Amino acid sequence: MTTSIKSEKLRDSGLGWVGQVPIHWAIVPTRAVLKLHRELVGDSWVDRQLLSLTKRGIVVRDIDSGHGKYPSSFDTYQVVRSGNLVFCLFDVDETPRTVGLSDLDGMVTGAYDCFVTSSNLNKRFAMWYYIAIDDGKRFRPLYSGLRKVIAKPRFLSAGFALPPLDEQRQIAEYLDRETGKIDLLITKQEQLVATLTERRQAVIVHSTTYGLDEAAAHVHSSVPWLGSVPSHWTVASIKRYASTGAGSGFPHEHQGQHSESVPFLKVNALSRADPRGLITTRDDTVSRETAADLGAKIYPEGTTIMAKIGAALLLGRVRSLGEASCIDNNLMAIAPRSGSTSRYLYWALHLVKFDWLVNPGAVPSTSEGAVGRYVLAFPPLLEQQQIAQYLDEVTEQIDHVRAEANAMIQLLRERRAALISAAVTGKIDLRSPRHEGALS
């Protein structure tokens, strides 16, 4: 079992991002334990592997993958050697991970900073120390400007809470072991979430293409993304069974909270739907009178909406209105015609490959016409209702388990961060030879 150090054996470090530390720890300037190491790769970049700073540490980045942007030459990049600490000292709050310990030789962008550790600093202790600070984004007092930059002189002048070298090693080994156990549990939960997500989509695809009646006769639809469908279903473009409608732009003075009003939804509403895909939140509203005066369509409850421009389009988020609403001109509505139901239409639209509908250009976009021409399979009305009810029930069960798994992941991550913070600030006494792991 781990033991906590008693408060009378702790003292204030004077460092806001560290708090109290054991009384036998030293407080030294960072420059006493880290030395800036800057070595440009020059022409040798062709012989070096490109490295990237991620939440998983320093990893190799594949130049030949075609993903991301690269310069025509890497000669201004800098050399990284195994054992170097790599920092991103700008955009500190927005960067997913601002520090990593490299186990590899390679090169990183010249915008990063590489440091070597002194003989009185254990490299892995230093890594965990800065990860604890990064997890809590506790370096705020040190950065400045819109880019939230920590100037190197200020970084090197900041205090560092330094335990004896042997204690650093014990802390590093403890965190390597215990975070490894937690990471394994997180990975298992993430795999469960991925499996459930795949299962959810597979159920939707099967139900809206193959149907629920396994004994039904099937024919090939001649549509690659549909495959075989029940012979009594109709394969047709969306516009035959649904109308696609545009949103409206309202001047800001017409937005707000009104007594006789309807929600006015923008693209960000797509990310706030409940597990059933229903949007029930009201950020902005417009009065029905204003909507009528400006000729804006009020779409009824149950209408499916999706993005028609930007990154949200590529994410393929299909959502449903929880109440009659107006939508802005970056959204489009897909409302059922005679022969289709709103809820079946909602589920069937999960089959749409939105990246196929994107117009070429700097900003991804599509049109109501492009969506209307997309082909789906439509069963008779009664069967649509049965499929929609089945999918509502099955996906609710899957979503419940998935939510529990995501909650466990969040809890484990919080526990991991708390454990790291406690260990690198000396709140856990690891000096006892009878020490056992926190998760043993």
N, C-alpha and C positions, 0 to 999 in steps of 0.2 A: 504493500500500500504506500502511496505517496503521503508525505506529511507537509503541512504548511509551516512556514517559518513564522514564529511568533512576532507580533508587532513590535515588541521592544527590541528585536534584533534587526529592525528595518529603519531606514532613514530616508528623508526626502532627497531624491537625486538632484532636484533643481531643474529637471528636464520634464516639461509638460507631457511629452509623448512617452515617458517611462514611468513617472510616479515614484513610489518608494522602491528601494533596493536594499539588499542586505548591507549591514554596516561595514563589512569587510571588502565590499566592492569599491573599485576606484572609479572616479568620474574624470575622464580625460577628453581632450579635444579630439575630434574624429581624425584629424591629420596625424595624430600619434599612432593610429592603428591602420589607417588606409592611406595609400599613396596613389595619386592619379597616374594612370599609365596610358599614354596616347601614342600609337604607332600606326601611321597610315599604311595601307597595303600597297599603294602604288601599282606598278605593273604586275605585281605578284598575285593580284586578285584572281587571275584565271586558275591558279592552283589551290585556291582556298574555298572551303565550303561556306555558304551563306548561313548565318545563324539568326534566330529570331527570339525575342524575349516574350514569353507567354506565361499563362497561369500554370503551365506544366513545367516551367523552368526554361532553360536555354535549349532550344531544339534546332535541328537542321531544317532549313527552308529550301524547298525544291524550286530552283530557278526555272527548270524545264517544264513545270506543271502548267504554266500559262496563267496561273492565278496571281492577282496582284500586279502592281506596277513596279518596274525596275528601271534604273538608269541605263544609259547606253554603255557606261563604264562604271566600275566599282572602285576606281583608284582613290577616291576620297573616303572610302570606308576605312575602318580601323581594325587592326589585328586584335583578336581575342585569343587568349591562351587558357588552357585548362587551369582552373583555380582562380581565374579572374572573377571579380564581382562586377556585374554589368548593371548600370542604373539608367533609367529614363527620368531625368530631372526636370521635365516639362510636362504640361498637361497632367499634373500629378493626380488630380481627382478623377479625370476621365479615363486614364490609362488603366486597363485591367490589372496589369502587374508592372510595377516600376523597378523591381530588383530581381536579379537571378544570379546564381552561382554556376559558372560554366564548367562542365566536365569535358568540353570539347575544344579543339583548336579550330579557328575559323575567322570569320570577319562579321562585323555588324555595322549598321549605319553610323556615320560620323556624328549624328545627332545624339547618340548615346555616350555615356561616360564609363570607362573601364578603370577599375581600381585593383591594386594588389594589396594583400594583407601583410601586416608586419609580423614579426616572429612571435609577438605576445598575443596574437589574435587567431583563434581557430576559425578556419574559413567557413565551416558549416555552422558554427555558432553565429558568425556574422550574418550569414544568409538568413537564419531563423530570426535573428534580432530584427533585421530590416523587414522581413516578411510580417512580423508582428506589427511593426509601425505602419507598413503598407496596408495591411488588412483593416486597420482602424482609420486609415487616411489621417494619421496624427502628425504629419509634417506640415500642416497648414501654416503654423507660425513662421515657417522658413521661406515660403514661396511668395511671389509677388507678380503683379501684372495680369493681363487678361489670359495669358498662356500659362499662368500658375507655374512659373519657373523658379527652381531653387538654384541660385547662383552658386557656383562651385566654391568660391571663397567662404560663403556663408555656410554651406554644407560642411566643409572641412573644419570650420571654427565651432560648429555645434558640438555639444557634449556627447560623450559615449559612455554608457554604463558598462564597465569592464570587470568581469569576475576573474579570479585566478585561472590560469591556463588549464589546469586539470579540471576545474569545475566547468569551464567552457566545453571541454570535451565530453564530460558527463551529460551536460544539458543537450548538446548536439546529438549524442548517441540516443538519449532518451526520446528526443523529438523525432529523430529518424525512425525509431521503432514504433512509437505510439501513433504518430501521424500516418505511418504506413498501415497500421491496423484500421484507423478511421477511413483512410483513403480506399481501402479494400471494401469496406461497408458501403461507402458512397458509390463506388463503381458498381456494386451489385444492385443498388437501388436505381442508379442511372440506367443500367441494362434492363431492369424491370420496366422503367418508364418507356424506354425505347421499344421494348417488346409490346407493351400495351398500346403505344401509339401506332405501331405497325398493325397490330390486331384490329384496332379501331378502324383504320382506313380500309383494311381488307374486308371487314364486315360491311362497311358502307359500299364498297365497290361491288362485292358479291350480291348484295341485296338489290342494288339499283341496276344491275346488268343481268344477273342470273335469276333473280327472284327468290321467293321463299319456298315455292313449291318444287321440291326436288324431282317430282314425277312429271312435271310439265315438259312437253316437247319443245326442243330448242332448234333454232336455225342460226346460221352465221349471219351476223349483221352487215358484214363487209366494211365495218368501221373498226380500225385497229384498236382503239381504246375501249371498245365495247365487247368485241369478241362475239360469242354466241349469246343470244337472248331468247326468252320464251317466244314461241312462234306467234302467239296472240298479242304480243306487245307491238307498239309502233315505234320505229326508229325515225326520228325527224329532227329538224333543227329546233333550237330553243324557241325561235320566234313563232313557230306554229302553236306552241302551248303556253307561251309567256310573252308579255310585252316588256321591252327594255326601255327604261326611262331615265332621263338626265336629272341631275340635281340643279340647284339654283344658288346664285350668290346673293347674299343680303348685305347691304351696307351696314356697317357696325352699329349705327344708331337704331337699326330695326331689331337688333339682337338684345336679349336680356330676359328677365323673368316677367311674364305677363299672366294675368289671371285667366284669360281665355286664350290659351296658347298651346302650341305643340312643340315638341323637341325639335331643335335644329342641329342635326348631326354632322360632324366633320370626320375626316379620315381617322383621327385618333380614337374615335368611338369604336372602331373595329376591334381594338385591342382590349376593350373593357366589357366585352360580352360575358354573360354568365356561362356555366358549363353547357347549357342547352343551345348556346349560340345566340341567345336573345340579348338585344341591347335595351337596357331598362334605365340607363342613367340619363340625366338631363344637365348638361353643362350650359347650353344656351337654348333659348326658345325664341319663337316668333309668334306673334298673334295670328289667329286665323284670318283676321281682317287684312293684315299686312300681306300675308301669303296670297290672299285672293286679289288684292290690289296689284301686286307685282306679278301675278300670273304663275305663282310657284305651285307645283304639285305637292299635295299632301298625300303621302303613300300610306295605305292602310296597315294595321297591325298584321304581322306575319310576312310582310313583303321581304324578300331577300335583297340584301345590298352588298356591294363589293366596291373596292377601289378601282378607279379607271386610270390612275396616273401615279407614278412614283414607286418607291420600294414596296409600299403596301400592296401594290398590284402583284408584284412577283411573289410575295408571300402567300397569295391566293386565299386570303381570309374571306370566307363567305359567312355572313351573319344575317340575322333575322330581326325585324323591328318588333320590339316588345309592346309598342303602342304606335298609333298613327303619328307620322313624323315627316318633316321636311329634311332633305339632305342637301349638302353643298355640292358645288359643281365638280368636285374631285371624286365624287361617288356616283354610282349608277344603281338603279333599282331594277329588279327582275320580278314582275308580278304575274301571277297565274292568269291564264285565259280559261275559257270553258274547256273542260277536258283534262285539267290538271289541278292539283292542290298545292297550296303554298308550302306546306311542310315537306311533301315529297320533292318539290322543286328545290327546296333548300338542301336536302340531302343529295339529290342527283347532281347539283352544281359542284359538289365536292370532287366530281370526276374531271372537271374542266382543268386542262393543262394551261394555266394562264400565261406561261412563258411563250406558248405558241401564238398567243393573240397580240403580242406586243408589237407595236409599230416601231420601225427603226428610228433612232434619234438619240440625243443625249439623255433625255429623260424617258424612262419606260412609260408607255401609254397605250390605251386601247380605246375602242369605241363601242357604243351600244350595238351598232351594226355587226361588228366582229363577234361579239358575244352572242347575238341573236342567230348568227349562222352556224354556231357550234352545234354538233349533233349529239343528242342523248337518246336514251330509250325510255318510253313512256308506257306503263301498263294501264289497264282500265282504272277508273277512279277508285273503285272499292279496293283494288289491290294496292293502289298508291297509298291509301289511308292505312292499310294493314302494314305495308312496308315502313311507312313513316313512324307508326306507333312502335313497331318492333325496334327500329333504329333508335328511337327516343329512349326506350327501356334499356337496350343493350349498351348503348354508349354511356348512359347514366351510370351503369354498373362499372364499366371500364374507367370512366372518369373519376369515380369515387376511389377506386384502388390507386389510380394514378395520382390523385391529389394526396392520398396518404403517403405514397412513396416520395413525392416531391417535398412534403412536410418533413419527412424523415431526413431527406438530403439536406434541407435547410438547417435542421436541428444538429446534424452531424457536422456541418460546416461551421456552425456557431461554436460547437464544442471544440472543434479543432482549433479555431482562432483563439478561443479562451485559453486552451491548453498551451499554445505557443506563447501567448502573451504572459501567462503566469510563469512559465519556465524561464524565459529570457530576461525576466525582471526579478528572478530570484524568489518568487513567492512559493515555489515548491522546493523543498529541501531534498536534493538528490545526492547528498554526500554520504548518506548512510550505506554501508556495504550490504545491508539487508533489503535495500530498495527493490521493489517489484514494480512492474509496469502498471500504469493507471488503468489499463483495460484488461489486466490479467484476471 
